[in-house]
Amino acid sequence: MQVQALTDRVLGGERISAAEAFCLHEQADFATLAFLADEVRRRHHPEPVVSYIIDRNLNPTNVCVTDCGFCAFYAKPRDAKKGYVLDRETIYHKIQETVDVGGVQILMQGGHHPDLGVEWFEELLRDIKARWPALHMHAMSPPEIEHLGRVSKLPTPEVLRRLQAAGMDSMPGGGAEILVDRVREVIAPRKTSADAWLRIMEEAHALGMRTTATMMFGHVESVAERIEHLERLRAVQDRTGGFTAFIGWTFQPGENPLGQQMLAGGWRKATHAPYFRTIAVARIFLDNFVNHQASFVTQGKDAALLGLRFGCNDFGSAMLEENVVSAAGCHQLVKLEEIETAIREAGFVPRRRNQRYEIVDERGPHPLPGELEACGAVAAGHGRRFPEAVSA
């Protein structure tokens, strides 16, 4: 396959196959990938606006029976020193703190606690909604839904229905990792299978619940398996249209068994180069995903900023708290002012959004007079089109 022929097809608005996506990943240079991803982004987002959200990652418990090798956050059920279940007052304090600074969403995920079933989370969601009815609860994930079904002896569609009735508004895409069971058997053999993750997503979409899709890459998977992951996401989105966004990030090896084992064997942590290459191919291949989010929490602000030139239209969250990747030694939380400055430096206009990627910014959804010039953007080309050379 020739990169030039694929370039012409992408620019012509044609859908590419998995084999063609693999070819672009392996053969196209960074300038070509960035150019193509930027063009696909502009089809979905004609105006040079990059969004972000103010929220908080709330983890009600870190007690977990899954024992994922890549996780440094969880505690075993008998680990009284590290394990916790947050009391209601602590949860309420964290939420009020978020609301007070303009937060519109709580991202609630946690460990797979062996004793907390659907009823515990129903009560928690009802309590939160009674106090903050307008707060969006982006809660749980497919592995957590499957776990609650086992604990409460319920089918997963019933778990979703009950949680939705209690106040769960949407579902994050956590636990996807790589949606290939060969990989999952290595990094998380006790976690949800690829088929089950996708099935639970479709069950949520059938209830009218919007969700996100994620991919954690740069560990034991091959490039072909990354493409297979994207192909399975695209197929679900064709059927349901229920995904609001795709978020990809690289594996963080600090303080977790998988990372320590791999580092000891001579493995090297993924650089920014495979991150840019993968998110660009994802934007090109996932033509039915309107939104692609850069991950500054894992990649850092500078890499996320450059990711806006590799197809991303969203800068993620001005997050008050994050515990999972920070437990792996990744500390990248930045201030609201820094996020807006970074977006402008990339040649875009910053705007706040909600979980549905609707602009809720008081400045409105469109650039104001003078904003385009202030950030170096132009309406036709959205400013600087080609990123600087990326070192591998």
C-alpha positions in Angstrom: 0.0 0.0 0.0 1.3 3.5 -0.8 1.1 6.3 1.8 0.3 8.8 -1.0 -2.7 6.8 -2.2 -4.0 6.5 1.4 -3.4 10.2 1.9 -5.6 11.0 -1.1 -8.3 8.7 0.1 -8.4 10.2 3.6 -8.4 13.7 2.2 -11.3 12.6 0.0 -13.3 11.6 3.0 -13.1 7.8 2.4 -13.1 5.3 5.3 -9.9 3.3 5.6 -9.6 -0.3 6.6 -7.7 -1.8 9.5 -4.9 -2.9 7.2 -4.7 0.6 5.8 -4.5 2.1 9.3 -1.7 -0.3 10.1 0.1 0.9 6.9 -0.2 4.6 7.9 1.0 3.8 11.4 4.1 2.0 10.1 5.0 4.0 7.0 3.7 7.5 7.1 6.0 10.2 8.5 4.9 12.5 11.4 4.1 15.5 9.2 1.8 13.4 7.0 0.0 11.8 10.0 -0.4 15.2 11.7 -1.7 16.8 8.5 -4.3 14.0 7.9 -5.4 13.9 11.6 -5.8 17.6 11.6 -7.9 17.6 8.4 -10.2 14.9 9.9 -10.5 16.9 13.1 -11.5 20.0 11.1 -14.3 18.1 9.4 -15.9 17.5 12.8 -14.8 20.9 14.3 -14.7 23.6 11.6 -14.0 26.3 14.2 -10.6 26.5 16.0 -12.1 25.7 19.4 -10.6 23.3 21.9 -12.7 22.2 24.8 -12.0 21.1 28.4 -14.0 20.3 31.5 -13.8 21.1 35.2 -14.3 17.9 37.3 -12.9 15.7 39.9 -11.9 12.0 39.9 -13.7 10.6 43.0 -12.6 7.1 44.0 -15.0 5.8 46.7 -12.8 2.8 47.4 -9.4 1.4 46.4 -10.1 -2.1 47.6 -10.0 -4.4 44.7 -10.0 -8.1 43.9 -8.9 -7.8 40.3 -5.1 -7.5 40.9 -4.3 -5.8 37.6 -0.5 -5.9 37.0 -0.4 -2.3 35.7 -2.2 -0.7 38.7 -0.4 0.9 41.7 -3.6 2.4 43.1 -5.5 -0.6 44.5 -5.3 -2.4 47.8 -6.1 -6.0 48.5 -9.2 -6.7 50.6 -7.2 -7.6 53.7 -4.8 -4.6 53.4 -6.1 -2.6 56.3 -3.2 -0.1 56.1 -3.7 0.9 52.4 -7.3 0.0 51.7 -10.1 2.5 52.3 -13.8 3.1 51.7 -14.6 6.8 51.9 -17.3 7.9 54.3 -20.2 10.0 53.1 -19.0 13.3 54.7 -15.6 13.0 53.0 -17.3 12.4 49.6 -19.7 15.3 50.2 -16.8 17.6 51.1 -14.9 16.6 47.9 -18.0 17.2 45.7 -18.8 20.6 47.3 -15.2 21.7 46.8 -15.5 20.8 43.1 -18.8 22.6 42.7 -17.4 25.7 44.4 -14.8 26.2 41.7 -17.2 25.7 38.8 -17.0 21.9 38.5 -19.8 20.4 36.5 -19.0 16.7 36.7 -17.8 14.0 39.0 -15.8 11.1 37.4 -16.5 8.3 39.9 -14.6 5.1 39.6 -12.9 2.8 42.1 -11.8 -0.7 43.0 -13.8 -3.9 42.7 -14.7 -4.2 46.4 -15.9 -7.7 47.3 -18.5 -6.5 49.7 -20.0 -3.4 48.0 -22.9 -4.3 45.7 -25.4 -2.4 43.6 -27.4 -1.2 46.6 -24.4 0.6 48.1 -23.8 2.6 44.9 -27.5 3.2 44.4 -27.7 4.8 47.8 -24.5 6.9 47.2 -25.8 8.1 43.8 -29.2 9.1 45.3 -27.6 10.9 48.1 -25.3 12.9 45.7 -28.2 13.8 43.4 -30.4 14.9 46.3 -27.7 17.4 47.3 -26.5 18.4 43.8 -29.2 17.6 41.3 -27.5 19.4 38.4 -24.2 17.7 38.9 -23.3 15.2 36.1 -22.3 11.8 37.4 -19.9 10.2 35.0 -19.6 7.0 37.0 -18.4 3.4 37.0 -16.9 1.5 34.0 -17.7 -1.8 32.3 -15.4 -3.9 34.6 -17.1 -2.3 37.7 -20.6 -3.0 36.2 -19.6 -6.6 35.6 -18.2 -6.9 39.2 -21.4 -5.4 40.7 -23.4 -7.9 38.7 -21.4 -10.8 40.3 -21.6 -9.4 43.8 -25.4 -8.6 43.6 -26.2 -11.7 41.4 -27.8 -9.5 38.7 -27.4 -9.3 34.9 -25.4 -6.3 33.8 -28.3 -4.6 32.0 -30.2 -4.6 35.3 -27.2 -3.2 37.1 -27.0 -0.4 34.6 -30.8 0.3 34.8 -30.7 0.5 38.6 -27.7 2.8 38.7 -29.1 5.0 36.0 -32.3 5.4 37.9 -30.3 6.3 41.0 -28.4 9.1 39.3 -25.6 7.6 37.0 -25.7 9.9 34.0 -23.0 8.5 31.8 -20.2 5.9 31.9 -16.4 6.4 31.4 -14.4 4.0 29.2 -12.1 2.7 32.0 -10.9 -0.8 31.9 -10.6 -1.1 28.2 -6.7 -1.2 28.2 -6.3 -3.1 24.9 -9.5 -4.9 23.7 -7.6 -8.1 22.7 -7.8 -11.0 25.1 -4.2 -12.2 24.4 -3.1 -8.9 25.9 -5.6 -8.9 28.7 -4.5 -12.4 29.8 -1.0 -10.9 30.4 -1.8 -7.6 32.1 -5.1 -8.2 33.8 -6.2 -11.9 33.6 -9.0 -11.4 36.2 -10.5 -8.4 34.6 -13.4 -8.1 32.1 -12.9 -9.8 28.7 -12.8 -7.7 25.6 -16.2 -9.0 24.5 -17.8 -8.3 27.8 -16.4 -4.7 27.9 -17.9 -4.0 24.5 -21.2 -5.7 25.3 -21.7 -3.7 28.5 -21.0 -0.5 26.5 -23.7 -1.4 24.0 -26.1 -2.2 26.9 -25.5 1.3 28.3 -26.0 2.8 24.9 -29.3 0.9 24.6 -30.5 2.7 27.7 -29.6 6.1 26.2 -26.5 6.4 28.3 -23.5 8.1 26.6 -20.1 6.7 27.3 -16.4 7.3 26.4 -13.9 4.9 24.9 -10.3 4.6 26.0 -7.1 2.8 25.1 -4.0 2.3 27.3 -1.1 1.3 25.0 2.7 1.0 25.0 3.1 -2.2 27.1 2.8 -5.8 25.8 0.5 -5.2 22.8 1.6 -5.0 19.1 0.6 -2.3 16.7 -1.8 -4.7 15.0 -3.5 -5.2 18.3 -3.9 -1.5 18.8 -5.6 -1.3 15.4 -7.8 -4.3 16.3 -8.8 -2.3 19.5 -9.8 0.7 17.3 -11.6 -1.5 14.8 -13.8 -3.0 17.5 -14.6 0.5 18.9 -15.5 1.7 15.4 -17.9 -1.2 14.9 -19.8 -0.5 18.1 -20.0 3.2 17.3 -21.4 2.3 13.9 -24.2 0.3 15.6 -25.0 2.6 18.5 -23.5 6.1 18.1 -23.2 6.1 21.9 -19.5 7.0 22.4 -18.9 10.7 23.0 -15.1 10.6 22.7 -12.0 8.6 22.4 -9.1 9.0 24.8 -5.7 7.2 24.4 -2.7 7.3 26.6 0.5 5.3 27.2 1.2 2.9 30.0 2.8 4.4 33.1 5.2 1.8 34.6 6.0 3.4 38.0 5.2 1.6 41.2 3.2 -1.3 39.7 4.2 -5.0 39.2 3.9 -5.0 35.4 6.0 -1.9 35.0 8.7 -3.1 37.4 8.9 -6.5 35.7 9.1 -5.0 32.3 11.7 -2.4 33.3 13.8 -5.2 34.9 13.7 -7.1 31.6 15.1 -4.2 29.6 11.8 -2.7 28.4 11.7 1.0 27.9 8.8 3.3 28.7 7.0 4.5 25.5 8.2 7.9 24.4 5.9 10.7 23.0 6.6 9.5 19.5 4.3 6.4 19.6 1.7 8.4 21.5 1.5 11.0 18.7 1.6 8.3 16.0 -1.2 6.3 17.7 -3.6 9.1 18.4 -3.2 10.4 14.9 -4.1 7.1 13.4 -7.0 6.8 15.9 -8.4 10.1 14.7 -8.1 9.1 11.0 -9.5 5.6 11.5 -12.2 6.4 14.1 -14.1 8.5 11.6 -17.3 8.1 13.5 -15.9 9.6 16.7 -16.5 13.3 16.8 -14.3 14.0 19.8 -10.7 12.9 20.6 -9.2 13.9 23.9 -5.5 14.6 24.6 -4.3 13.1 27.9 -2.1 15.7 29.7 -2.6 13.8 33.0 -0.4 10.9 31.7 1.5 12.6 28.8 2.2 16.0 30.3 1.1 19.4 29.2 3.5 19.9 26.4 2.8 16.6 24.8 -1.0 17.1 25.1 -0.6 20.5 23.6 1.2 19.0 20.5 -1.5 16.3 20.5 -4.0 19.0 19.5 -2.0 19.0 16.2 -2.4 15.3 15.9 -6.2 15.3 15.7 -7.3 16.0 19.3 -10.0 18.6 19.9 -10.3 18.4 23.6 -7.7 19.0 26.4 -9.3 16.8 29.0 -10.0 17.9 32.5 -8.9 20.7 34.9 -9.1 17.9 37.5 -9.1 18.8 41.2 -8.0 15.3 42.1 -6.6 12.2 40.4 -5.4 9.1 42.3 -4.9 6.3 39.8 -2.2 7.3 37.4 -0.6 9.5 40.1 -0.1 6.3 42.2 2.1 5.1 39.3 4.3 8.2 39.7 2.6 10.3 37.1 1.8 13.8 38.4 0.6 16.2 35.7 -2.3 18.1 37.1 -2.2 21.8 35.9 -4.1 24.9 36.7 -7.0 26.2 34.8 -5.1 29.3 33.6 -2.3 27.0 32.3 -4.8 24.9 30.4 -6.2 27.9 28.6 -2.8 29.3 27.9 -1.6 26.0 26.5 -4.6 25.8 24.2 -4.0 29.3 22.9 -0.3 28.5 22.4 -1.4 25.6 20.1 -3.4 28.1 18.0 -6.9 27.4 19.3 -9.6 29.1 21.4 -10.3 27.5 24.8 -13.8 26.7 25.9 -15.3 24.8 28.9 -17.7 21.9 28.1 -19.8 19.3 29.8 -19.7 15.5 29.4 -21.7 15.6 26.2 -19.0 18.0 24.8 -21.6 20.8 24.7 -20.0 24.2 25.3 -21.1 25.6 28.7 -18.6 28.5 28.7 -20.0 32.0 29.5 -18.0 33.2 26.5 -20.2 31.2 24.2 -19.3 28.4 21.7 -17.7 30.6 19.0 -14.5 32.6 19.0 -15.0 36.2 20.1 -13.6 39.1 18.1 -9.8 39.2 18.6 -9.5 35.7 20.1 -8.3 34.1 16.9 -5.6 36.7 16.5 -4.6 36.4 20.1 -3.9 32.7 19.8 -2.4 32.8 16.3 -5.3 30.9 14.7 -7.0 31.7 11.4 -10.5 30.6 10.6 -9.5 28.7 7.4 -6.5 26.8 8.6 -6.7 27.0 12.4 -3.2 28.4 12.7 0.0 26.4 12.7 -0.7 23.2 10.8 2.5 21.1 11.2 4.1 20.2 14.5 7.8 20.4 15.0 9.8 17.2 14.5 9.1 14.6 17.2 12.0 12.6 18.6 11.5 8.9 18.8 
